[in-house]
Amino acid sequence: MDKRYLPHSPSEQLAQRRALAAELAQQPAMPIPDVLRKTRTALRLTIAEYAGLCGVSSRTLADIERGHTSPTLSSVEKLLRPVGLTVGAVTAPKNL
């Protein structure tokens, strides 16, 4: 856990995760780098901690979050699976 923060109690952790899930559900077209950064920071994890949890290098995660690298679908799945998220497709509204 990021040492700049005091640890959450279990009930606070649950509330934080529910709030994160609700926020992500309201914005289904959010770009993957934004989803990853928002998820990691909401869970109060450093890049190194989150990368270790997901089985990717810190450099890879940092590059994806900054938009310097386009992740493969398998990388995105590796980055979302540990926190219970999945990849989905959203259709864009047609401009009439």
Secondary structure, 3 states (H helix, E strand, C coil): CCCCCCCCCHHHHHHHHHHHHHHHHHCCCCCHHHHHHHHHHHCCCCHHHHHHHHCCCHHHHHHHHHCCCCCCHHHHHHHHHHHCCCCCCCCCCCCC
